[in-house]
């Protein structure tokens, strides 16, 4: 476990702001995939299955990168302990910036495999950041306030995913598109060069900012696959696979679904996609309050109401929709309130409740039409909010010396974001987008059962806060 050996007081405000900006860009660029999918689908005349290769390459890189890191760790020791968190973060930023820069030749030659290669490199960069940045934030201050800092940076990560559909969609579908409205690969060149420049600027800031000096104590290197003797870890890895797969699949198909169901074009649909990811941001803020057992129920209610109102107003100011068009979302916020209070700050129970609600919403998406179907699919985002953190912490609870190994296995399960959308894409080609949502239904059923399993067998574990982000 990482420990700070320097006890002198330091001001971590500037380093924390810099890292928070990185989290924002990380979330923003990741969510840009949901804009790229319908864009590249029309540009290259792809099937849904072929367009889902965007997510396959991006999230497949998470699996490959995590596997390489895991194999190095169990054979030669933790690489980050050797090179340091700062160098690890800078390497991840550089790799991600390279992935963005590679969009330029991909767009110039208008060649789909080059886009996929750029996304794979981009995913590898974010894999390194996934491993390093979350842990580093916990070191920028006292141990007691570590969870607060992590929740804050993850909220800004969600803020990035919220504005990406609006701003990114404007850049690609409008600002840099052809004057006659036709699709051209060159529309992605300038936006991704801008993203690369911002990432490099953040990297420069991190390299210049005086960061605290940390010394790490290397934990025992555990050889073999001993962590897999824990049943709840194996179940947790599968649950994480299903969660990331379900979340990414739903987000990837929202624009196509609204085009098919509501006859919206991309310029309109991107605003509703922003609501889907904005829901996750609201839920994370509310989760940080609700799952804090040191706050009284009355104070929780007041804080949650104020926070939800403020964040909702922020989202309303971002999306190009009227209050009447997004007022339905208030119903989901109230339902989210109720679900949190029924869950009673128990991570496993809350996870099952949220998963059950998403199963109902997905079934409604499949059987209804028009606005009811649209509202149902958009409401899923707010109930995805706490799933990553709860699954992660429940999966690695009680592992002892196998915690690091178990954590690596859970991160590898992000592979679900590569595999599940591919299967949904195949069904969408065969039976239509609306019926293809049966795939994430099964994903959330697995999560529901995992929550129930942990409620029964890990009920004594008080795991209310996660130390990792998506």
C-alpha positions in Angstrom: 0.0 0.0 0.0 1.3 3.5 -0.8 2.2 5.6 2.1 3.4 9.2 2.4 6.6 9.3 4.5 7.0 13.0 4.4 4.9 14.5 7.2 5.4 18.2 6.5 2.4 20.3 5.6 2.1 20.9 1.8 -0.4 22.8 -0.3 -1.8 20.3 -2.8 -4.4 22.7 -4.4 -2.5 23.3 -7.7 -1.5 19.6 -8.3 -5.1 18.5 -7.5 -6.6 21.0 -9.9 -4.2 19.9 -12.6 -5.1 16.2 -12.1 -8.8 17.1 -12.0 -8.4 18.7 -15.4 -6.9 15.4 -16.6 -10.0 13.5 -15.3 -12.3 15.9 -17.2 -10.4 15.4 -20.5 -10.3 11.6 -19.9 -14.1 11.5 -19.6 -14.7 13.9 -22.4 -12.6 12.0 -25.0 -13.9 8.6 -23.9 -17.5 9.7 -24.4 -16.6 11.1 -27.9 -16.8 7.4 -29.0 -20.6 7.7 -28.8 -20.3 10.6 -31.4 -17.9 8.7 -33.6 -20.0 5.6 -33.9 -22.9 7.1 -35.9 -20.5 9.5 -37.7 -18.2 6.7 -38.9 -21.2 4.4 -39.6 -22.6 6.9 -42.1 -19.2 7.9 -43.5 -18.0 4.4 -44.3 -21.5 2.8 -44.8 -21.0 0.4 -42.0 -23.3 -2.1 -40.4 -24.1 -1.8 -36.7 -21.7 -4.7 -36.0 -18.9 -3.0 -37.9 -19.5 0.4 -36.3 -19.2 -1.3 -32.8 -15.6 -2.1 -33.6 -15.0 1.5 -32.3 -15.8 0.3 -28.8 -14.1 -3.1 -29.4 -10.8 -1.5 -30.2 -11.0 1.2 -27.5 -12.1 -1.0 -24.6 -10.1 -4.0 -25.9 -7.0 -1.9 -25.3 -8.0 -1.7 -21.6 -7.9 -5.5 -21.4 -4.6 -5.8 -23.3 -3.0 -3.0 -21.3 -4.2 -4.3 -18.0 -3.1 -7.9 -18.8 0.4 -6.7 -19.8 0.6 -4.7 -16.6 -0.6 -7.6 -14.5 1.9 -10.0 -16.0 4.8 -7.6 -15.4 3.6 -7.0 -11.8 3.6 -10.7 -10.8 6.9 -11.4 -12.4 9.0 -8.3 -11.9 7.1 -6.2 -9.4 4.7 -3.2 -9.7 6.1 -0.9 -12.5 4.5 2.2 -11.0 6.3 1.5 -7.7 9.5 1.6 -9.7 9.1 4.6 -12.0 6.7 6.6 -9.8 3.2 7.8 -10.2 4.1 11.1 -11.9 6.1 9.4 -14.7 3.3 6.8 -15.1 0.7 9.6 -15.5 2.9 11.4 -18.0 3.4 8.3 -20.0 -0.3 7.6 -20.1 -1.0 11.2 -21.2 1.6 10.9 -24.0 0.2 7.7 -25.2 -3.4 9.1 -25.3 -2.2 12.2 -27.1 -0.5 10.0 -29.7 -3.8 8.2 -30.2 -5.6 11.6 -30.8 -2.8 12.7 -33.3 -3.3 9.5 -35.2 -6.8 10.6 -36.1 -5.2 13.1 -38.5 -3.7 10.5 -41.0 -6.8 8.3 -40.5 -9.0 11.2 -41.5 -6.7 12.3 -44.3 -6.7 8.8 -45.9 -10.3 8.2 -44.9 -9.5 4.6 -43.9 -11.6 3.0 -41.2 -8.8 0.6 -39.9 -6.6 3.6 -39.2 -9.4 5.1 -37.1 -9.6 1.8 -35.1 -5.8 1.7 -34.7 -5.9 5.3 -33.3 -8.6 4.3 -30.9 -6.6 1.3 -29.7 -3.6 3.5 -28.9 -5.9 6.0 -27.2 -7.4 3.2 -25.1 -3.9 2.0 -24.1 -3.1 5.6 -22.8 -6.3 5.7 -20.8 -5.5 2.2 -19.3 -2.2 3.6 -17.9 -4.2 6.6 -16.4 -6.8 4.2 -15.0 -4.0 2.4 -13.1 -2.1 5.5 -11.9 -4.2 8.6 -11.7 -6.9 7.4 -9.3 -4.2 6.1 -6.8 -2.2 9.3 -7.2 -5.2 11.5 -6.2 -5.5 9.6 -2.9 -1.9 10.6 -2.1 -2.4 14.4 -2.7 -3.4 15.1 0.9 -4.4 13.4 4.1 -5.6 9.8 4.1 -8.8 10.9 5.9 -9.9 13.1 2.9 -8.8 10.7 0.2 -12.3 9.5 -0.6 -13.6 13.0 -0.9 -10.9 13.9 -3.4 -11.5 10.8 -5.5 -15.3 11.5 -5.6 -14.6 15.0 -6.7 -12.3 14.1 -9.5 -14.7 11.3 -10.7 -17.5 13.8 -10.7 -15.5 16.0 -13.1 -14.8 12.9 -15.2 -18.6 12.5 -15.4 -18.9 16.2 -16.3 -16.6 15.5 -19.3 -18.8 12.7 -20.5 -21.8 15.0 -20.1 -20.6 17.9 -22.3 -18.8 15.7 -24.8 -21.9 14.9 -26.8 -22.9 18.5 -27.1 -19.5 20.1 -27.7 -18.0 17.2 -29.6 -21.1 16.7 -31.6 -21.0 20.4 -32.6 -17.4 20.2 -33.7 -17.8 17.1 -35.8 -21.4 17.3 -37.1 -21.5 21.1 -37.5 -18.4 23.3 -37.2 -15.9 21.1 -39.1 -18.4 19.3 -41.4 -18.8 20.0 -45.1 -20.7 23.1 -46.0 -23.3 21.1 -47.8 -23.9 18.8 -44.7 -22.3 15.7 -46.3 -20.1 13.5 -44.2 -16.3 13.8 -44.6 -13.5 12.1 -42.6 -11.6 15.4 -42.4 -14.2 16.7 -39.8 -12.4 14.7 -37.1 -8.9 16.0 -37.9 -9.0 19.4 -36.1 -11.1 18.3 -33.1 -8.7 15.4 -32.2 -5.7 17.6 -32.8 -7.2 20.0 -30.3 -7.8 17.2 -27.8 -4.2 16.1 -28.3 -2.9 19.6 -27.7 -5.0 19.9 -24.5 -3.7 16.6 -23.2 -0.1 17.6 -23.9 -0.7 20.9 -22.2 -2.1 19.1 -19.1 1.0 16.8 -19.2 3.3 19.9 -19.4 1.5 21.4 -16.4 1.9 18.1 -14.4 5.6 17.9 -15.3 6.2 21.5 -14.2 4.1 21.5 -11.1 6.0 20.7 -7.9 4.3 17.5 -6.8 4.9 15.9 -3.3 7.6 13.4 -3.0 6.2 9.9 -2.2 8.1 6.8 -1.2 6.3 3.5 -1.6 6.5 0.3 0.3 6.3 -2.6 -2.2 3.7 -5.1 -1.1 4.5 -8.8 -1.2 4.6 -10.0 -4.8 2.0 -12.8 -5.1 2.7 -15.3 -7.8 0.1 -17.5 -9.5 -3.7 -17.0 -9.5 -4.4 -17.3 -5.8 -7.0 -14.5 -5.9 -9.3 -16.7 -7.9 -10.0 -18.9 -4.9 -12.4 -16.1 -3.7 -15.8 -16.8 -5.3 -17.1 -13.2 -4.8 -14.0 -11.9 -6.8 -14.8 -14.2 -9.7 -18.4 -13.2 -9.6 -17.3 -9.5 -9.3 -15.1 -9.8 -12.4 -18.0 -11.1 -14.4 -20.3 -8.4 -13.0 -17.8 -5.7 -13.9 -17.6 -7.2 -17.4 -21.4 -7.0 -17.7 -21.6 -3.5 -16.2 -19.1 -1.8 -18.5 -20.5 -3.7 -21.4 -24.1 -2.7 -20.7 -23.2 0.9 -20.0 -21.1 1.3 -23.2 -23.6 -0.6 -25.3 -26.6 1.6 -24.3 -24.6 4.8 -24.7 -23.3 3.7 -28.1 -26.8 3.0 -29.5 -28.7 6.0 -28.1 -28.2 8.3 -31.2 -29.2 5.5 -33.6 -32.1 4.5 -31.3 -33.4 8.1 -31.3 -33.0 8.3 -35.1 -35.0 5.1 -35.5 -37.6 5.8 -32.8 -38.0 9.6 -32.8 -36.7 10.5 -36.2 -34.1 12.8 -34.6 -31.0 13.8 -36.5 -27.5 13.7 -34.9 -27.5 17.4 -34.0 -30.6 16.9 -31.9 -29.8 13.4 -30.6 -26.4 14.5 -29.1 -28.3 16.7 -26.6 -30.3 13.7 -25.3 -27.1 11.6 -25.2 -25.7 14.3 -22.9 -28.7 13.7 -20.6 -27.8 10.0 -20.4 -24.3 10.8 -19.3 -25.4 13.7 -17.2 -27.6 11.3 -15.2 -24.4 9.4 -14.3 -22.9 12.6 -13.0 -26.0 13.4 -10.8 -26.0 9.8 -9.5 -22.3 10.0 -8.5 -22.8 13.2 -6.6 -25.8 11.8 -4.8 -24.0 8.5 -4.2 -21.1 10.2 -2.5 -23.6 11.7 -0.1 -26.0 8.8 0.4 -23.3 6.1 0.9 -21.6 8.2 3.5 -22.7 6.6 6.8 -21.3 9.5 8.9 -24.1 11.8 7.8 -27.6 11.7 9.3 -30.6 10.8 7.2 -32.1 14.3 7.5 -28.8 16.0 6.5 -28.4 13.6 3.6 -31.8 14.5 2.2 -31.1 18.2 2.3 -27.6 17.8 0.8 -28.9 15.4 -1.9 -31.8 17.8 -2.8 -29.5 20.8 -3.1 -26.8 18.9 -5.0 -29.3 17.4 -7.5 -30.9 20.8 -8.1 -27.6 22.4 -8.8 -26.3 19.7 -11.1 -29.6 19.5 -13.0 -29.4 23.3 -13.6 -25.8 22.8 -14.9 -26.9 20.1 -17.3 -29.9 22.3 -18.4 -27.5 25.1 -19.3 -25.3 22.7 -21.3 -27.9 20.9 -23.5 -29.7 22.7 -26.3 -33.1 21.6 -25.1 -36.0 23.4 -23.5 -37.0 22.8 -19.9 -40.2 21.1 -21.1 -38.1 18.6 -23.1 -35.9 17.6 -20.2 -38.4 18.0 -17.3 -39.1 14.2 -17.5 -35.6 13.7 -16.0 -36.9 15.1 -12.7 -38.9 11.9 -12.3 -35.7 9.8 -12.5 -33.9 12.0 -10.0 -36.8 11.5 -7.5 -36.7 7.7 -8.3 -32.9 7.8 -7.7 -33.5 9.5 -4.3 -36.0 6.8 -3.3 -33.7 4.0 -4.5 -30.8 5.4 -2.4 -32.9 5.6 0.8 -34.3 2.1 0.3 -30.7 0.8 -0.2 -29.9 2.3 3.3 -26.2 3.0 2.5 -25.5 -0.7 1.9 -23.5 -1.0 -1.3 -24.6 -4.5 -2.3 -28.3 -3.8 -1.7 -28.2 -0.5 -3.5 -26.4 -2.1 -6.4 -29.2 -4.7 -6.7 -31.9 -2.1 -6.6 -30.3 0.1 -9.2 -29.7 -3.0 -11.5 -33.4 -4.0 -11.1 -34.6 -0.5 -12.1 -32.3 -0.6 -15.2 -33.8 -4.0 -16.2 -37.3 -2.5 -16.0 -36.2 0.6 -18.0 -34.6 -1.6 -20.7 -37.7 -3.7 -21.0 -39.8 -0.5 -21.3 -37.3 0.7 -24.0 -38.0 -2.5 -26.0 -41.8 -2.7 -25.7 -42.8 1.0 -25.8 -42.6 3.5 -28.6 -42.1 7.2 -29.0 -41.4 9.4 -25.9 -41.9 6.6 -23.4 -39.2 4.4 -25.1 -36.9 7.5 -25.3 -37.4 8.4 -21.6 -36.8 4.8 -20.5 -33.4 4.5 -22.3 -32.2 7.9 -21.1 -33.1 7.1 -17.5 -30.6 4.3 -17.4 -27.6 6.6 -17.0 -28.6 7.9 -13.6 -28.8 4.3 -12.2 -25.5 3.3 -13.7 -23.8 6.0 -11.6 -22.6 4.0 -8.5 -22.3 0.6 -10.2 -18.6 0.7 -11.1 -17.5 1.8 -7.6 -19.8 -0.7 -5.8 -18.9 -3.7 -8.0 -15.2 -2.8 -7.7 -15.1 -2.5 -3.9 -17.4 -5.5 -3.3 -15.3 -7.7 -5.6 -11.9 -7.0 -3.9 -13.2 -6.9 -0.3 -11.5 -9.3 2.1 -8.8 -10.4 -0.4 -5.9 -9.5 1.9 -2.5 -10.0 0.2 -4.4 -10.8 -3.0 -6.0 -7.4 -3.2 -3.7 -6.0 -5.9 -4.0 -9.1 -8.0 -7.8 -9.1 -7.6 -7.9 -5.4 -8.5 -6.0 -6.1 -11.8 -8.5 -8.8 -12.7 -11.4 -6.4 -12.1 -9.8 -3.7 -14.3 -9.3 -6.4 -17.0 -13.1 -6.9 -17.0 -13.5 -3.5 -18.6 -13.1 -5.8 -21.7 -16.9 -5.9 -21.5 -17.0 -2.5 -23.1 -15.4 -4.1 -26.2 -17.4 -7.3 -26.4 -21.0 -6.5 -25.4 -21.6 -3.7 -28.0 -20.4 -6.1 -30.7 -23.1 -8.6 -29.8 -25.7 -5.8 -29.6 -24.6 -4.5 -33.0 -25.1 -8.0 -34.5 -28.6 -8.2 -33.1 -29.3 -4.6 -34.3 -28.4 -5.6 -37.8 -30.7 -8.7 -37.6 -33.7 -7.4 -35.7 -33.4 -3.6 -35.3 -31.9 -1.4 -32.7 -34.9 -1.5 -30.3 -34.9 -5.2 -29.9 -31.1 -5.4 -29.6 -31.4 -3.9 -26.0 -32.1 -7.5 -24.8 -28.3 -7.8 -24.6 -27.9 -5.2 -21.8 -31.0 -6.7 -20.0 -29.0 -9.8 -19.4 -26.0 -7.7 -18.3 -28.0 -5.9 -15.6 -29.6 -9.2 -14.5 -26.1 -10.5 -13.7 -25.4 -7.3 -11.7 -28.6 -7.7 -9.8 -27.7 -11.3 -8.8 -24.2 -10.2 -7.9 -25.6 -7.6 -5.5 -27.9 -10.1 -3.9 -25.1 -12.6 -3.6 -22.9 -10.0 -1.8 -25.8 -8.9 0.4 -26.0 -12.5 1.7 -22.4 -13.5 1.9 -20.6 -10.2 2.4 -23.2 -8.4 4.5 -20.7 -7.8 7.3 -18.4 -5.8 5.0 -18.9 -2.1 5.2 -17.7 -1.0 1.8 -19.2 2.3 1.1 -16.7 4.1 -1.0 -14.6 3.2 -4.0 -11.0 4.2 -4.8 -11.2 3.7 -8.5 -13.0 5.4 -11.5 -14.7 4.5 -15.6 
